[in-house]
Every structure is written in C-alpha cells, then in structure tokens.
Amino acid sequence: MKMAKRVLLFIATNILIIGTISIVLNLLGVRPYLSANGIDYQSLMIFCLVWGFGGAFISLALSRVMAKWMMGVKVIDPQTTSPELSSLVRKVHNLARQAGIEKMPEVGYYEAAELNAFATGPTKNRSLVAVSTGLMRGMNEAELEGVLAHEVAHIANGDMVTMTLIQGVVNAFVMFLARIIAFFASQLVAEDKRNIVHFVVVLLCEILLGILGMIVVASFSRWREYRADNGGASLASKAKMIAALERLKLNMNLPQEEEAQPAIASLKISGKPGRFLKLFSTHPDLNDRIQRLKMAG
C-alpha cells in the first residue's frame, strides 16, 4: 500500500511538472533549438533553464505535501492534549522563535524504528519538522532538543531553497552540455543517422554528467549539515547537539528507510555515508561532525 502510494505520487508529480513546464515554454515562445541552420543557443539555454529550475522549484513547492504522503507524517495539532506531543510542538516553536522564524513550522511524526528527523518546506514560514517515533522513544530530552535545533537551523538557514537552486543550476548545466555534445557528435555521421545519434548521445551524456552533478549537490548537502550542526549548537547548546549526534551514532545499525524515500533521506539529520561512495553521500560521517563541534569555539 505504501509503495503504491509512493508510485502514484511520483507519477502525479512528474505529470504536473511536465505539464507546467510545457505550458511555460509555450508561453515564452521557445522554439526548437535544432534547425537546418544548426543549433540555436539562446533557445537551448532557455529550454534548459526552464526545465532545470522548473522541476526543482515545483518539487520544492510541493515538498511538505510530498513528505506527508511519502513518509506518512501525522501533523500534530498545537492544541493537542497529549503531553508528549505537546512538548514536542513547544520545543520546536521555542527554537523557531530563537532562530527568528516568524511563522511557526508545522510539527509532525512518522512511524519508523529509525532514530531520525527532517525539515522541509518551500520557505522559512511554510515549513515542516517531522520526527520518527523511534527517535521520540529512543532519545532523552537533551538529545531530542539537539535534533530539533538542528532541523530548525536548516529552516532558518533557508537550506531547502538553497539546495533547490543548486539542483536547478546542476540540472540546467547537465541538459545544456549534453545537447551541445550530442549536436557536434551527430555532425560526424551521415545525415540519415543524425537524429538517432543525437538522441543516444544526449541520453548517455545526461547519465554521465548527471552523476558528476550528483557529486556537486552531495558536497553542498554535506556542507549544509555541518552548518546546521553549528546552528543547532547555538540554539540548544553544543553539549545537546553533540549528545544528539552521539546517540545517532550508537543507533546507526537500526533499520533505515532511505532507499524507499531518497528525496526525504537527503533531508534527514542522519545518513549512512559508508553504504555508498562517500562522494555521493548527502551526510558527513557522524564522527567527523561530532569532532568538528567539539573543536568549535
């Protein structure tokens, strides 16, 4: 059932993105970038910018809704009578006020054994902080506050928008360079084979360049994790932030759901960089994060 929901959401989101961007391109009057006279660089650049940034920003606009659907996040009513849930909302809102956020984030939880949390949303004033039930059960008050401070720091830093801009730039460059390379490659073969060669080279270049782009995006993601750790230390305390990371390190062998929700995995406070090439990891090693905090002034 969960998998069917994710597939349906994925298909619906992509239909929305394709439809919206196609309409925008028609409104802008963007012509085909290939003609008998060669390649139209202006049309190609607009085409790549619209597709590169369009998909990223539509996904950002829908990020809260997608997170709730993909992770099954239950948003907590601020007026809840549950002491545990009320305390969670109060902690997030107090940290948000400290961080200078004007409109309080939505606060929610999702069912999972993992000790993790994430923040998402299109703007600072339209954000969501969600924690796993495993984290709520497995952390003490100080550790929990450290995690929440880290997530609020992400919101205060505008990390969701920053990562969207970086992803948009990478997408646009990948599309532009792939088509430039494909055009010149197609000129090396007979005219009746140029279309198929152009198509194949675009596909291969987008895969290869996309892999390089993933390294760039992952690098920025790791940097923002360090910055959010420092922000969390400022909002809660260095001791609480270190305690939270130490607890996460102790629980790294618990079941994770990152493979099922890759978009959400990159937003979480904790990841497993050792399971894949470190260049592609969205999270730095926890030992490194802890050491950096201990050495910070």
C-alpha positions as CSV (number, residue, x, y, z in Angstrom):
1,M,0.0,0.0,0.0
2,K,2.8,2.4,0.9
3,M,4.7,1.6,-2.2
4,A,1.6,2.1,-4.4
5,K,1.1,5.5,-2.8
6,R,4.7,6.5,-3.5
7,V,4.5,5.4,-7.1
8,L,1.2,7.2,-7.6
9,L,2.7,10.4,-6.0
10,F,5.8,10.1,-8.2
11,I,3.7,9.7,-11.4
12,A,1.3,12.6,-10.4
13,T,4.2,14.9,-9.5
14,N,6.0,14.3,-12.8
15,I,2.9,14.8,-14.8
16,L,2.4,18.1,-13.1
17,I,6.0,19.1,-13.7
18,I,5.9,18.1,-17.4
19,G,2.6,19.8,-18.0
20,T,3.5,23.0,-16.2
21,I,6.9,23.4,-17.9
22,S,5.5,22.6,-21.3
23,I,2.9,25.4,-20.8
24,V,5.7,27.8,-19.6
25,L,7.8,27.0,-22.7
26,N,4.9,27.7,-25.0
27,L,4.1,31.0,-23.3
28,L,7.7,32.0,-23.6
29,G,7.6,31.1,-27.3
30,V,10.7,28.9,-27.1
31,R,11.4,27.4,-30.5
32,P,13.1,24.1,-31.1
33,Y,16.8,24.6,-30.5
34,L,17.8,22.4,-33.5
35,S,17.1,23.5,-37.1
36,A,18.5,23.1,-40.6
37,N,20.8,26.0,-39.8
38,G,22.3,24.3,-36.7
39,I,21.8,24.9,-33.1
40,D,20.0,27.9,-31.6
41,Y,22.0,28.6,-28.4
42,Q,19.5,31.1,-27.0
43,S,16.5,28.7,-27.4
44,L,18.6,25.9,-25.9
45,M,19.6,27.9,-22.9
46,I,16.1,29.0,-22.1
47,F,14.9,25.4,-22.7
48,C,17.4,24.0,-20.2
49,L,16.9,26.8,-17.6
50,V,13.1,26.3,-17.6
51,W,13.4,22.5,-17.4
52,G,16.3,22.5,-15.0
53,F,14.9,25.0,-12.5
54,G,11.2,24.3,-13.2
55,G,11.2,20.7,-11.9
56,A,13.3,21.6,-8.9
57,F,11.1,24.5,-7.8
58,I,7.8,22.6,-8.4
59,S,9.2,19.8,-6.2
60,L,10.1,22.4,-3.6
61,A,6.6,24.0,-3.7
62,L,5.1,20.5,-3.1
63,S,7.7,19.4,-0.6
64,R,5.6,19.5,2.6
65,V,2.7,17.6,0.9
66,M,5.1,15.1,-0.6
67,A,6.8,14.5,2.7
68,K,3.5,13.9,4.4
69,W,2.4,11.4,1.8
70,M,5.8,9.6,1.3
71,M,6.6,9.3,5.0
72,G,3.0,9.1,6.4
73,V,3.7,12.2,8.6
74,K,0.9,13.0,11.0
75,V,0.8,16.7,11.7
76,I,0.3,17.5,15.4
77,D,-2.4,19.9,16.5
78,P,-0.7,22.6,18.6
79,Q,-3.7,22.3,21.0
80,T,-3.2,18.6,21.5
81,T,-3.8,17.2,25.0
82,S,-1.0,14.6,24.7
83,P,1.8,15.7,27.0
84,E,4.5,14.1,24.8
85,L,3.2,15.6,21.5
86,S,2.5,19.0,23.1
87,S,6.1,19.0,24.5
88,L,7.4,18.3,21.0
89,V,5.5,21.1,19.4
90,R,6.5,23.5,22.2
91,K,10.2,22.6,21.8
92,V,10.1,23.2,18.0
93,H,8.3,26.5,18.3
94,N,10.6,27.8,21.1
95,L,13.6,27.0,18.9
96,A,12.0,28.6,15.9
97,R,11.4,31.8,17.8
98,Q,15.0,31.8,18.9
99,A,16.0,31.4,15.3
100,G,13.9,34.4,14.3
101,I,11.3,32.4,12.3
102,E,8.1,34.4,12.1
103,K,5.5,31.7,11.3
104,M,5.9,28.6,13.4
105,P,6.7,25.4,11.5
106,E,4.2,22.5,11.3
107,V,5.3,19.7,13.6
108,G,4.6,16.0,12.9
109,Y,5.8,12.5,13.5
110,Y,6.0,9.3,11.3
111,E,6.1,5.7,12.2
112,A,9.6,4.3,11.9
113,A,12.1,2.4,14.0
114,E,15.0,4.6,12.9
115,L,16.2,7.5,15.0
116,N,15.8,10.4,12.6
117,A,14.1,13.6,11.8
118,F,13.8,16.0,8.8
119,A,12.8,19.5,7.9
120,T,11.2,20.6,4.7
121,G,9.1,23.3,3.1
122,P,9.2,25.9,0.3
123,T,10.0,28.8,2.7
124,K,11.0,29.6,6.3
125,N,7.4,30.5,7.0
126,R,5.9,27.4,5.3
127,S,8.0,24.6,6.8
128,L,7.6,21.2,8.5
129,V,9.6,19.5,11.1
130,A,9.0,15.8,11.5
131,V,10.5,13.2,13.8
132,S,10.3,9.4,13.8
133,T,8.5,7.5,16.5
134,G,11.8,5.7,17.1
135,L,13.5,9.0,17.8
136,M,10.8,10.0,20.2
137,R,11.2,6.8,22.1
138,G,14.9,6.4,21.9
139,M,16.2,9.9,22.9
140,N,16.2,11.7,26.2
141,E,15.1,15.4,26.4
142,A,18.5,16.9,25.8
143,E,19.3,14.7,22.8
144,L,15.8,15.3,21.3
145,E,16.3,19.1,21.7
146,G,19.6,18.8,19.9
147,V,18.0,17.1,16.9
148,L,15.1,19.6,16.8
149,A,17.6,22.5,17.0
150,H,19.5,21.0,14.0
151,E,16.3,20.8,11.9
152,V,15.2,24.3,12.9
153,A,18.6,25.6,11.9
154,H,18.0,24.1,8.4
155,I,14.8,26.1,8.2
156,A,16.4,29.3,9.5
157,N,19.4,28.9,7.1
158,G,17.0,28.5,4.1
159,D,18.6,25.2,3.2
160,M,15.6,23.9,1.3
161,V,15.7,26.8,-1.1
162,T,19.5,26.8,-1.3
163,M,19.6,23.1,-2.3
164,T,16.8,23.7,-4.8
165,L,18.8,26.5,-6.5
166,I,21.9,24.3,-6.6
167,Q,20.0,21.4,-8.0
168,G,18.4,23.7,-10.6
169,V,21.8,25.0,-11.8
170,V,23.2,21.5,-12.0
171,N,20.2,20.3,-13.9
172,A,20.4,23.2,-16.4
173,F,24.1,22.6,-17.0
174,V,23.7,18.9,-17.5
175,M,20.9,19.4,-20.0
176,F,22.8,22.2,-21.9
177,L,26.2,20.4,-22.1
178,A,24.6,17.1,-23.1
179,R,22.8,18.7,-26.0
180,I,25.8,20.6,-27.2
181,I,28.0,17.5,-27.1
182,A,25.2,15.5,-28.9
183,F,24.8,18.1,-31.6
184,F,28.5,18.1,-32.5
185,A,28.7,14.2,-32.3
186,S,25.7,14.0,-34.7
187,Q,27.5,16.1,-37.2
188,L,30.2,13.4,-37.5
189,V,27.8,10.8,-39.0
190,A,25.6,10.6,-42.2
191,E,22.5,12.8,-42.2
192,D,20.1,9.9,-42.0
193,K,21.7,8.7,-38.7
194,R,21.9,12.1,-37.0
195,N,18.6,12.0,-35.1
196,I,19.3,8.6,-33.5
197,V,22.9,9.6,-32.7
198,H,21.8,12.8,-31.2
199,F,19.2,11.0,-29.0
200,V,21.6,8.3,-27.8
201,V,24.4,10.8,-27.1
202,V,22.1,13.1,-25.1
203,L,20.9,10.1,-23.1
204,L,24.4,8.9,-22.3
205,C,25.8,12.4,-21.6
206,E,22.9,13.2,-19.2
207,I,23.6,10.0,-17.3
208,L,27.4,10.7,-17.1
209,L,27.1,14.4,-16.4
210,G,24.2,13.7,-14.0
211,I,26.5,11.5,-12.0
212,L,29.1,14.3,-11.8
213,G,26.3,16.7,-10.9
214,M,25.2,14.4,-8.0
215,I,28.7,14.8,-6.6
216,V,28.4,18.6,-6.6
217,V,24.9,18.5,-5.0
218,A,26.0,16.0,-2.3
219,S,29.0,18.1,-1.5
220,F,26.8,21.1,-0.8
221,S,24.4,18.9,1.2
222,R,27.3,17.8,3.4
223,W,28.4,21.4,4.0
224,R,24.9,22.4,5.0
225,E,24.8,19.6,7.5
226,Y,27.9,21.0,9.2
227,R,26.3,24.4,9.2
228,A,23.0,23.1,10.7
229,D,25.0,21.3,13.4
230,N,26.6,24.7,14.3
231,G,23.2,26.3,14.2
232,G,21.7,23.6,16.4
233,A,24.5,24.1,18.9
234,S,23.8,27.8,19.0
235,L,20.0,27.3,19.5
236,A,20.1,24.5,22.0
237,S,23.7,24.1,23.2
238,K,26.9,22.5,22.0
239,A,26.5,19.7,24.6
240,K,23.0,18.9,23.5
241,M,23.9,18.9,19.8
242,I,26.9,16.6,20.5
243,A,24.7,14.3,22.7
244,A,22.2,14.0,19.8
245,L,24.9,13.1,17.3
246,E,26.4,10.6,19.7
247,R,23.0,8.9,20.2
248,L,22.5,8.7,16.4
249,K,25.9,7.1,16.0
250,L,25.0,4.4,18.6
251,N,21.9,3.6,16.6
252,M,23.2,3.6,13.1
253,N,22.5,-0.2,12.8
254,L,18.8,0.3,13.3
255,P,16.5,-0.3,10.2
256,Q,16.6,2.6,7.8
257,E,14.1,3.7,5.1
258,E,16.4,5.8,2.9
259,E,16.3,3.6,-0.2
260,A,12.5,3.9,-0.3
261,Q,12.4,7.7,0.0
262,P,15.7,9.1,-1.5
263,A,14.3,12.6,-1.6
264,I,13.5,12.6,2.1
265,A,16.7,10.7,3.0
266,S,18.8,13.7,2.0
267,L,16.8,16.0,4.3
268,K,17.2,13.8,7.5
269,I,19.6,14.6,10.3
270,S,21.4,11.3,9.9
271,G,22.5,9.1,7.0
272,K,24.9,6.2,6.3
273,P,27.8,7.5,4.2
274,G,29.6,4.2,4.4
275,R,26.9,2.4,2.4
276,F,27.7,4.2,-0.9
277,L,30.7,6.1,-2.3
278,K,31.4,9.0,0.1
279,L,31.4,11.5,-2.8
280,F,27.7,10.8,-3.3
281,S,26.8,10.9,0.4
282,T,24.4,13.7,1.4
283,H,25.6,13.4,5.0
284,P,29.1,13.6,6.5
285,D,30.4,10.9,8.8
286,L,28.9,11.3,12.3
287,N,32.3,11.0,13.9
288,D,33.6,13.9,11.8
289,R,30.5,16.0,12.7
290,I,31.0,15.3,16.4
291,Q,34.7,16.2,16.2
292,R,34.1,19.4,14.4
293,L,31.6,20.5,17.1
294,K,34.0,19.7,19.9
295,M,36.7,21.7,18.3
296,A,34.4,24.7,17.5
297,G,34.9,27.8,19.7
